[in-house]
Amino acid sequence: MSALIKVPDSTPVILYHNPANFDQIDGITWDGAISGKVGAGGALGGLPNSAGTLYATGTNYVTGYEVHDRTGAVVAHVAGFERWADDQTHYCTVDPFSANPPNSGETGVLRVGTLTEKPRDAARIGTIYPRTLNAGGVAIAACSLRNDRAIVSQSGGQGIGTRQYWAVQLTTGRVLWSHTPSSSSIGVVEVVASPDGLYVAENQGNQTRSLSTVYGPTGAAVAHLSGWISAFSSDDSLAVVGASWTGGPVNLIRWSDQTTLWKGPVGIAYGYWEGIAEPGGTRIALGLRDPAFPQTTGFAPVDLYVLSASGQVLLEKRNVYLFTP
């Protein structure tokens, strides 16, 4: 595939690695009607926005990231980068306050940036440790300019999971609400947020059992589910239930009443790998592992499913390497 994809930036596309040239990034529209080349620089992975209009490449903490547009052209360089915002052009990151955090850790700085302006400090939040320590760190689960909030989580280190998480107002730095997971959890805790930052799933689980509590805009619990929520749709109505380490089946549900709309292939090898919410829409793209295509490198091939809000399979593409972090 060599011809550039020809769709306007207003049409979102799903990005994936070209099967013949892993460094090349290709794109396909959500209905599968149009596909083509987007750009290069994908050999080490990257950070695309959900519309597939911009993507950041590079993992060097010294030189930062190159940001490419849909033609593959480099349009900006940014130093820190973690998650694109829901407006597809801003981004959020949490950086250490100093160049070399002490072993005891220091408070992180939540920043909001654009490609044309210096990132602004939004809040001091979480604790950042030196990268040489396995002491956990700070991650951004959602960055929403539309709702003026970010969901930020603090990890306790490998095998420990999330220790605390916050909903932070981006314009003021005010903590809107926070939660500390119960010490009586049944296993590792991980939080997953909706793209707009209004809903957060607090997942707890082990190899045999998992539970999820969904918290709403005010931090109040609005649902309790059996299973591990891995992704939400952009309109907040749908959730993907299934974790990478629990295997299949992976289900698409309407979480408000726990109605199952779609069930993936059955089997431990058909685990969840990636979920992408259609920006401004109701569809969800899922990448599921397939035992027919084993992982032989640091990247995993998946079967790509695009699902409608009713659970209909709109697109299926096997043995795809999605271009994701």
C-alpha positions in Angstrom: 0.0 0.0 0.0 1.7 3.2 -1.1 -1.0 5.7 -2.1 -1.8 8.3 0.6 -5.2 7.9 2.2 -7.5 10.5 0.7 -10.1 11.6 3.3 -10.5 15.0 5.0 -9.3 15.5 8.6 -12.9 15.6 9.7 -13.2 11.9 8.9 -11.5 9.8 11.6 -9.4 6.8 10.7 -7.9 3.9 12.6 -4.1 3.7 12.3 -2.1 0.5 12.0 1.3 -0.7 10.8 1.7 -1.6 7.2 2.0 -5.4 7.0 5.0 -5.3 4.6 6.8 -2.3 6.1 6.4 -2.0 9.9 7.7 1.6 10.0 4.9 2.7 7.6 1.6 3.7 9.2 -1.6 3.1 7.3 -5.1 4.1 8.0 -8.6 2.9 7.4 -11.9 4.7 7.8 -14.3 3.3 10.4 -16.6 1.9 7.8 -13.7 0.2 6.0 -14.5 1.9 2.8 -11.2 3.9 2.3 -7.7 2.9 3.3 -4.2 4.1 2.4 -0.8 5.3 3.6 -0.6 7.9 6.4 3.1 8.3 7.1 6.3 6.8 8.4 8.1 6.6 11.8 6.0 3.9 13.4 8.7 1.3 14.0 8.9 1.9 17.7 5.2 2.6 18.2 3.6 6.0 18.9 0.8 8.0 20.4 -2.0 8.8 17.9 -5.0 10.8 18.7 -8.3 8.9 18.4 -9.2 10.7 15.1 -6.0 9.5 13.4 -5.2 13.1 12.4 -2.0 13.5 14.5 0.5 11.1 16.0 3.5 11.4 18.1 6.6 9.2 17.7 9.7 8.8 19.7 10.3 7.7 23.3 13.5 9.5 24.1 13.1 11.5 27.3 15.9 13.9 26.2 14.9 14.8 22.7 11.2 14.4 23.1 8.6 13.6 20.5 7.9 14.4 16.8 4.3 15.0 16.0 3.1 14.1 12.5 0.0 15.0 10.7 -2.1 12.7 8.5 0.3 13.1 5.5 3.2 12.0 7.7 4.8 15.4 7.8 6.4 16.6 11.0 4.4 19.5 12.3 5.8 20.0 15.8 8.2 18.8 18.4 7.1 18.4 22.1 9.2 17.6 25.1 6.7 15.8 27.4 3.7 13.8 26.0 1.3 11.3 27.5 -2.3 11.5 26.3 -4.1 13.4 23.6 -7.1 15.4 24.7 -10.7 14.8 23.4 -10.5 17.9 21.1 -7.7 16.0 19.2 -5.2 18.9 19.3 -4.4 19.5 22.9 -2.5 17.0 25.0 -1.9 16.3 28.7 1.3 15.2 30.4 2.6 14.8 34.0 6.3 15.7 34.3 8.6 15.8 37.3 9.1 19.2 38.9 12.9 18.8 38.6 15.2 17.1 36.1 16.2 14.4 38.5 13.6 13.5 41.1 15.0 12.2 44.4 14.6 8.6 45.4 11.9 9.7 47.9 9.9 11.1 45.0 8.5 14.6 44.3 5.2 16.0 43.3 4.4 15.8 39.6 3.3 18.7 37.4 0.2 18.2 35.3 0.6 20.2 32.1 -1.7 21.0 29.2 -0.2 21.8 25.8 -0.8 22.5 22.2 1.5 22.0 19.2 2.0 25.8 18.8 2.3 26.9 22.4 4.5 26.1 25.5 2.6 23.7 27.8 1.0 25.5 30.8 1.1 24.1 34.3 -2.4 23.0 35.4 -1.8 21.4 38.8 0.7 19.7 41.1 -0.4 16.2 41.5 0.9 12.7 42.4 4.4 11.6 43.1 7.1 10.9 40.6 10.2 8.8 41.3 13.4 8.3 39.4 12.9 6.0 36.4 15.6 3.6 37.8 13.3 2.8 40.7 10.3 0.5 40.5 8.3 2.7 42.8 5.3 3.5 40.6 4.4 6.7 38.9 1.7 9.0 37.6 -0.4 8.3 34.6 -3.2 10.1 32.8 -6.4 8.1 32.2 -8.3 10.9 30.4 -7.6 14.4 29.2 -10.8 16.4 28.3 -10.7 20.0 27.2 -14.4 19.8 26.6 -15.2 19.0 30.2 -12.2 20.8 31.7 -10.8 17.8 33.5 -8.2 15.2 33.6 -8.2 11.8 35.3 -4.8 11.2 36.9 -3.8 8.0 38.7 -0.9 7.1 41.0 0.6 3.6 40.6 2.2 1.8 43.5 4.7 0.0 41.3 4.8 -3.3 39.3 2.2 -5.8 40.6 0.6 -3.3 42.9 -1.6 -1.3 40.7 -3.3 2.0 41.3 -3.0 3.5 44.8 -5.0 6.7 44.3 -6.6 8.7 41.5 -8.0 12.2 41.0 -10.4 14.2 38.8 -8.6 17.5 38.3 -10.0 20.7 36.8 -7.6 21.8 34.0 -8.3 25.5 34.2 -7.9 25.9 38.0 -5.9 22.9 39.1 -8.6 22.1 41.6 -9.2 18.5 42.6 -12.8 17.8 41.9 -12.8 14.5 43.6 -10.4 11.6 44.5 -10.5 8.0 45.5 -8.2 5.6 47.3 -9.0 2.0 46.4 -9.9 -0.2 49.3 -7.1 -2.3 50.8 -9.5 -5.3 50.8 -9.5 -5.4 47.0 -9.4 -8.8 45.4 -6.3 -8.2 43.4 -4.5 -5.6 41.3 -6.4 -2.3 40.9 -6.4 -0.3 37.6 -8.6 2.6 36.6 -9.9 3.2 33.1 -11.7 6.5 32.2 -14.1 7.5 29.5 -12.6 9.8 26.8 -14.4 12.8 28.2 -13.3 12.1 31.8 -16.8 12.0 33.2 -16.8 8.3 34.1 -14.1 6.2 35.7 -14.0 2.4 36.1 -12.1 1.2 39.1 -11.2 -2.4 38.3 -10.1 -5.0 40.8 -9.1 -8.5 39.8 -7.0 -11.6 39.8 -6.7 -14.6 37.5 -10.1 -16.0 38.4 -12.3 -13.0 39.3 -12.7 -9.3 38.5 -15.0 -6.5 39.5 -15.6 -3.0 38.4 -17.1 0.0 40.1 -18.0 2.9 37.8 -17.8 6.4 39.3 -19.7 9.3 37.7 -18.9 13.0 37.2 -19.1 13.9 40.9 -17.1 10.9 42.1 -20.2 9.0 43.3 -20.5 5.3 42.4 -23.1 4.8 39.7 -22.7 1.1 38.8 -21.1 -2.1 40.1 -20.3 -4.8 37.5 -18.8 -8.2 37.4 -15.8 -8.1 35.0 -13.0 -5.8 34.1 -13.8 -2.6 32.1 -11.1 -1.9 29.6 -12.6 0.9 27.5 -15.6 3.2 27.1 -17.3 4.7 24.0 -17.1 8.4 23.4 -20.8 8.9 24.3 -20.2 7.1 27.7 -23.0 4.6 27.0 -20.9 1.5 26.1 -18.1 -0.4 27.9 -15.7 -3.1 26.8 -15.5 -5.9 29.4 -12.4 -8.1 29.4 -8.8 -7.8 30.3 -5.6 -8.8 28.5 -4.6 -11.3 31.2 -8.1 -12.9 31.6 -8.5 -14.1 28.0 -11.8 -14.2 26.1 -14.6 -13.7 25.6 -14.4 -9.9 25.5 -17.9 -8.4 25.7 -19.4 -5.1 24.6 -22.0 -4.0 27.0 -24.3 -1.1 27.8 -23.0 -0.7 31.3 -26.0 1.3 32.7 -28.1 -1.9 32.7 -25.3 -4.4 32.0 -26.9 -5.6 28.7 -24.5 -7.6 26.6 -24.5 -6.3 23.0 -21.7 -8.4 21.5 -19.6 -11.3 22.7 -16.1 -12.0 21.2 -14.6 -15.4 20.5 -14.5 -17.8 23.4 -11.2 -19.0 24.7 -8.3 -17.9 27.0 -6.2 -16.9 23.9 -8.8 -14.3 22.7 -7.9 -11.6 25.2 -8.3 -7.9 25.0 -5.4 -5.9 23.6 -6.7 -2.4 22.6 -9.9 -0.4 22.4 -10.4 2.9 20.5 -13.5 5.0 20.9 -14.8 6.7 17.8 -14.3 10.4 18.4 -17.7 12.1 18.5 -19.5 8.9 17.7 -20.8 5.7 19.2 -18.7 3.0 17.6 -15.8 1.2 19.3 -12.8 -0.5 17.6 -11.4 -3.5 19.4 -8.1 -5.3 18.9 -8.4 -8.9 20.2 -5.6 -11.4 20.4 -6.0 -14.4 18.1 -4.1 -17.7 18.7 -3.7 -18.1 14.9 -1.4 -15.1 15.0 1.1 -15.5 17.9 3.1 -12.6 19.2 6.8 -12.9 18.2 8.0 -9.4 18.9 7.3 -6.6 21.3 4.1 -5.8 19.3 1.1 -8.1 19.2 -1.0 -8.8 16.1 -4.7 -8.6 16.7 -8.1 -9.1 15.0 -9.7 -5.7 14.5 -13.4 -5.4 15.1 -15.4 -2.2 14.6 -18.7 -2.5 16.5 -21.8 -0.3 16.3 -23.7 0.9 19.4 -26.1 -2.1 18.9 -23.2 -4.6 18.8 -23.2 -5.2 15.1 -19.8 -6.0 13.5 -19.3 -3.2 10.9 -15.7 -4.1 10.0 -13.4 -7.1 10.7 -9.8 -7.2 9.8 -7.5 -10.1 10.9 -3.8 -10.1 11.8 -3.4 -6.3 12.2 -0.7 -4.5 14.2 -2.6 -1.5 15.5 -0.6 1.7 15.8 -1.0 2.4 19.5 1.3 3.1 22.6 
